[in-house]
Amino acid sequence: MKKILITGGAGLLAPWLLAHDGNEYEVVSTSRQEEEYPCDLADKGAVRKLLLGTKPDIVVHAAALTDVEGCERDEEAAEVANHRTTANIASSLPADTRLIYISTDQVYPNTTGVHCEGTEAPENVYGRSKLAGEKVALTHPNSIALRTSFFGRSQTPGRHSLSDFIIDSLGANKEITIFDDILFTPLHATTLATMIFVLATSDLTGSYNLCSRNGFSKAKFALKIASHLGLQTETATVGQSTTQSGRAARALDLRMDPTKLETALGCKMPTLQQEIEKL
C-alpha cells in the first residue's frame, strides 16, 4: 500500500483527499496544529524529521498562504509559506518520491485568456510566490505542478469556499455583490481530488493547468449555482471587482486551457457547468 502525505491538513483541499483513503493508499496529512504529524514546514529540520517519520511514497504539497491581500501586506510571509516550505520539501525528498505541488491560476498575466502553460507573468505577490514555489518544486526529479482553483462545500471548520459564500448568502437572503469582470475555470473538489490521485502514480513532470473547460465570470458562476440549487437571486447585485477598494492587483481573466494535460492523459476535462452540477 502506497502512503500519501498531504501538507496543509487544516486547509480546504486536504479533507477531499483524505476521503479517498482506501485499500490502494494510506493517506495522512500534516499541519502545524495536527497532533499525529505536526510540522512547521518552514523549518527544514522539522521537514526532514516528518519525512523520515512518515516515509511517504507521494507528497501532495497543498499548504500555502492563499490570502491575496495578506500576501501583499506581508511579502516575507508569502515567500516563506509558498516558496521556502516547498524548497524544504523538494530538497529533502528521495529522488523516487513523487511530489505534487498545488499551484494556482494566479500565475498568469492580466491578459485575455484562455491561458496556456508557458505564458506566466503574475500580477501580485501571491502569484509570484506560488510561481517561485513551482520552480523549486520542479527541481525535484519526480515532480509535477498543478495550476488549479476549486470549489465545493468546505469540510474544514472555520474555512469557507467561494461556493459556500454564494450558497449560504443567497440561502439566507443576504445582499452580495457578484463580479462579472473576473473569469475563471475552477473544478469541483471531488474532481480535483480524483485527478490528483490519477497524477500521483503517473510519470508526468512539469507544470500543467488542471481546470474545467468553458469557464465564465464569477457572476455567472453564482447565478448558475443558484439555478442548480433553486436559490433566490434577488439579493445578488452584479458589479465590477475593480470598483472595490483595498483589493490587490489581480488578473481579471483567469481562464486556463487544459489541453496540455488532456493530451498527456488522453482524457477530456469537464466543463464548468458540469462541475457546478456536482454541488
C-alpha positions in Angstrom: 0.0 0.0 0.0 1.4 3.4 -1.0 1.5 6.2 1.5 0.5 9.7 0.5 1.4 12.7 2.8 -0.7 15.8 2.3 0.6 19.1 3.6 -2.0 21.8 4.6 -4.1 19.4 6.7 -6.1 22.4 8.0 -6.9 23.7 4.5 -9.9 23.3 2.2 -8.4 20.6 -0.1 -7.0 18.1 2.4 -10.3 16.6 3.6 -11.3 15.8 0.0 -8.0 13.9 -0.5 -8.3 12.2 2.9 -11.8 11.0 1.8 -10.0 8.9 -0.9 -8.3 6.8 1.8 -8.9 3.2 1.0 -7.3 -0.1 0.0 -4.9 1.4 -2.6 -3.4 4.2 -0.5 -2.8 5.1 3.1 -3.4 8.9 3.2 -2.1 11.0 6.1 -1.8 14.8 6.5 0.2 17.3 8.3 -0.3 20.9 9.6 1.1 22.9 12.5 -2.0 22.1 14.5 -2.3 18.3 13.9 -1.5 16.0 16.8 -0.3 13.0 14.9 2.0 14.7 12.4 2.6 18.3 13.4 5.2 20.2 11.4 6.4 23.7 10.7 7.3 23.3 7.0 9.4 26.5 7.2 11.8 24.5 9.4 14.0 22.3 7.2 15.0 20.1 10.1 11.3 19.6 11.1 10.5 18.7 7.4 13.2 16.1 7.3 12.0 14.6 10.6 8.5 14.5 9.2 9.5 12.7 6.1 11.7 10.2 8.0 8.8 9.5 10.3 6.1 9.1 7.6 8.2 7.7 4.8 5.7 8.7 2.1 5.7 7.4 -1.5 3.9 10.6 -2.6 3.7 14.1 -1.2 0.9 16.4 -2.1 2.1 19.9 -1.1 -1.1 21.8 -0.7 -0.1 24.0 2.2 0.0 27.7 1.2 -0.7 31.3 2.1 -3.6 31.9 -0.3 -4.9 35.3 1.1 -4.0 37.5 -1.9 -4.3 40.7 0.2 -2.5 39.1 3.1 0.4 38.3 0.7 0.6 41.9 -0.5 0.7 43.1 3.2 3.4 40.7 4.2 5.6 39.6 1.2 8.0 37.8 3.5 5.2 35.6 4.9 4.2 34.8 1.3 7.8 33.9 0.5 8.1 31.6 3.5 4.7 29.9 3.1 4.7 29.4 -0.7 8.3 29.2 -1.7 10.6 28.3 1.2 8.4 25.5 2.5 8.4 24.0 -1.0 12.2 24.3 -1.2 12.5 22.4 2.1 10.3 19.6 0.9 11.8 19.3 -2.5 15.4 19.2 -1.2 14.6 16.6 1.5 12.7 14.0 -0.6 14.4 10.9 -2.0 14.6 11.1 -5.8 11.9 8.4 -6.3 9.3 10.0 -4.1 6.5 11.7 -6.1 6.0 15.4 -5.4 2.7 17.1 -6.4 2.8 20.8 -6.0 -0.6 22.5 -5.9 -0.3 25.8 -7.7 -2.7 28.5 -8.8 -4.3 30.2 -11.8 -2.9 33.5 -10.3 0.5 32.8 -12.0 -1.0 34.1 -15.3 -1.0 37.8 -16.5 -3.8 40.3 -16.8 -4.4 39.5 -20.4 -7.3 37.8 -22.2 -7.5 34.0 -21.6 -7.6 31.2 -22.2 -4.1 30.9 -20.7 -1.7 28.1 -21.7 1.4 26.9 -19.9 4.5 29.0 -20.8 2.8 32.4 -20.6 3.3 33.1 -16.8 3.5 36.7 -15.6 1.9 37.0 -12.1 0.1 40.3 -11.2 0.6 40.1 -7.4 2.8 38.8 -4.6 0.7 35.7 -4.2 1.1 34.7 -7.8 4.8 35.4 -7.8 5.4 33.4 -4.6 3.4 30.4 -6.0 5.3 30.5 -9.3 8.6 30.6 -7.3 7.3 27.5 -5.4 6.5 25.8 -8.7 10.1 26.4 -10.0 11.7 25.0 -6.8 9.3 22.0 -6.7 10.3 21.1 -10.2 13.9 20.8 -9.2 12.9 17.5 -7.7 13.2 14.9 -10.5 9.8 13.3 -9.9 7.6 16.3 -9.5 4.5 17.9 -11.1 3.0 21.4 -10.5 -0.8 21.7 -10.9 -2.3 25.1 -11.6 -5.8 25.0 -10.4 -8.7 26.5 -8.4 -11.6 24.7 -6.9 -14.9 25.0 -5.1 -17.3 22.7 -3.1 -18.7 22.5 0.4 -15.9 23.1 3.0 -15.3 20.2 5.3 -12.8 22.2 7.4 -14.2 24.0 10.4 -13.8 27.8 10.2 -13.0 27.7 6.5 -15.4 28.7 3.7 -15.1 28.2 -0.1 -16.4 30.6 -2.8 -19.4 28.3 -3.4 -20.1 28.2 0.4 -20.3 32.0 0.4 -22.7 32.1 -2.6 -24.9 29.3 -1.3 -25.0 30.5 2.3 -25.6 34.1 1.4 -28.3 33.5 -1.1 -29.9 30.9 1.1 -30.1 33.5 3.9 -31.3 36.3 1.6 -28.2 38.3 2.3 -27.2 41.1 -0.1 -24.0 40.2 -2.0 -22.1 41.6 -5.0 -21.1 39.2 -7.7 -18.3 40.2 -10.1 -18.8 39.9 -13.8 -15.3 41.1 -14.7 -13.4 38.1 -13.2 -13.4 34.9 -15.3 -12.2 31.5 -14.2 -12.2 27.8 -14.8 -12.4 26.1 -11.4 -13.1 22.4 -10.7 -15.3 20.8 -8.0 -13.1 19.5 -5.2 -14.2 15.9 -5.9 -12.8 16.2 -9.5 -9.6 17.8 -8.3 -9.0 15.1 -5.7 -9.7 12.4 -8.2 -7.3 13.9 -10.7 -4.6 14.3 -8.1 -4.8 10.6 -7.3 -4.5 9.9 -11.1 -1.4 12.0 -11.4 0.1 10.6 -8.2 1.1 7.5 -10.0 1.7 9.0 -13.4 5.2 9.7 -14.8 4.3 13.3 -15.9 6.6 16.1 -14.8 6.4 19.8 -15.3 3.6 22.4 -14.9 0.1 21.7 -16.1 -3.3 23.5 -16.0 -5.7 21.3 -14.1 -9.1 23.1 -14.7 -12.5 22.9 -16.2 -13.4 23.8 -19.7 -15.6 26.7 -20.9 -15.2 28.9 -17.9 -17.1 32.1 -17.3 -17.4 35.0 -14.9 -17.9 34.7 -11.1 -21.2 36.4 -11.5 -22.4 33.8 -14.0 -20.9 31.1 -11.7 -23.1 32.4 -8.8 -26.2 32.6 -10.9 -25.6 29.1 -12.3 -25.2 27.7 -8.7 -28.5 29.5 -7.7 -30.3 28.0 -10.7 -28.9 24.5 -10.0 -29.9 24.6 -6.3 -33.1 26.6 -6.6 -31.9 29.6 -4.7 -33.3 33.1 -5.0 -31.1 35.7 -6.6 -32.9 39.0 -5.8 -30.3 39.9 -3.2 -27.4 39.5 -5.6 -26.0 42.6 -7.4 -23.8 42.3 -10.4 -20.7 44.5 -10.0 -17.1 45.1 -11.0 -14.2 43.9 -8.9 -12.2 47.0 -9.9 -14.5 49.3 -8.0 -13.7 47.6 -4.7 -11.2 49.5 -2.6 -8.2 47.7 -0.9 -8.0 44.8 -3.4 -4.6 43.7 -4.6 -3.8 43.7 -8.3 -5.3 40.6 -10.0 -5.6 39.2 -13.5 -9.2 39.6 -14.4 -9.3 36.7 -16.9 -8.0 33.6 -15.1 -9.4 31.1 -17.5 -7.0 28.3 -18.3 -6.6 25.8 -21.1 -6.4 22.2 -20.0 -5.3 20.8 -23.4 -1.7 20.0 -22.4 -2.9 17.8 -19.6 -5.8 16.3 -21.6 -3.3 15.3 -24.4 -0.9 13.8 -21.9 -3.5 11.7 -20.1 -5.8 11.0 -23.1 -8.9 12.4 -21.3 -11.3 15.3 -21.5 -11.8 17.7 -18.6 -15.4 18.5 -17.7 -17.0 21.9 -18.4 -17.6 24.3 -15.6 -21.3 23.8 -15.9 -20.8 20.0 -15.3 -18.7 20.8 -12.2 -21.4 23.1 -10.8 -23.9 20.2 -11.1 -21.8 18.2 -8.6 -22.8 20.6 -5.8 
